[in-house]
Amino acid sequence: MASATGIPANPNGLRGTEDEPLLGRVGDASQAEGQPLYMNLWIGTAPIAQAGIWILVAIVWGAIFSHKLIFFSAHPLLNSAGLVFITQAALILQPTHTPSQKRSGTLFHGLLHLIGLSALLVGLIIIEINKAGPGHEHFKSPHAILGLVTYIFMFLQATVGVTQYYTPNIYGSVDKAKSIYKYHRVAGYVIATLGLATVCAASWTDFSLDFLHIQHWAVILASVLVLAGVVPRIKLQKLGLKKDEGQVRLE
């Protein structure tokens, strides 16, 4: 069904390309009026992302608990759990589009990130304690290097997100703080990809190769599923992108 303007209508009452996901039809990943916030975790392609992240954590946790637990075991357990919460944080906020939805979504987005980052921080502390012993090299593997980069970016991203929302005047004004939201969102997707790459790289570490025997293809496939569920729900206008005469340009 088309409107008088020729723009297709959709069940959620949204019109135009600005509310269109990166892939799919308008409204496929938009929260309907009156729809509970938690449903955002399942609409559109979210089930694909959910399958991927839970398969990923099942692979890691299954490998850990199939062996005798050691102090270091908490590192992969906490880091994978942190990624679960961070994935939920992205999924719950993506479909929001009205001011009230955005407020509620942002609050839960922040809460889920707080839990996820707390788990990641403890995971970082554990690896640092473990590396403090004799005979342990720092940043020896691609996993370690990727992990450090991801940790740094995640905590910087969290700092920017919190200050943008709660103390926008430090950026000069509320409008100036809002103007960099799109960069915060882009950075979030990049960091999430780095986090998944870090997990994949972990399957090539000595701990995995000699002890856990995690299959490379399994964690890569699970990570691809996460991205396959998250990326199509990206809304162009939230990244400062819009369709203009058949072209996509940055505002």
Protein Blocks (a to p, Z undefined) as FASTA:
>chain_A
ZZfkopacdfkopacjklpcfbdcehklcccehiafklmmmgcjllmmmmmmmmmmmmmm
mmmmmpccdfklmmmmmmmmmmmmmmmmmmmmmmpmbfklmmmmmmmmmmmmmmmmmmmm
mmmmmmmmmmmpghiaehkbmklmmmmmmmmmmmmmmmmmmmmmmmmmlnopaklmmmmm
mmmmmmmmmmmmmmmmmmmmmmmpmklmmmnopafklmmmmmmmmmmmmmmmpcfklnop
aceehiacdZZ
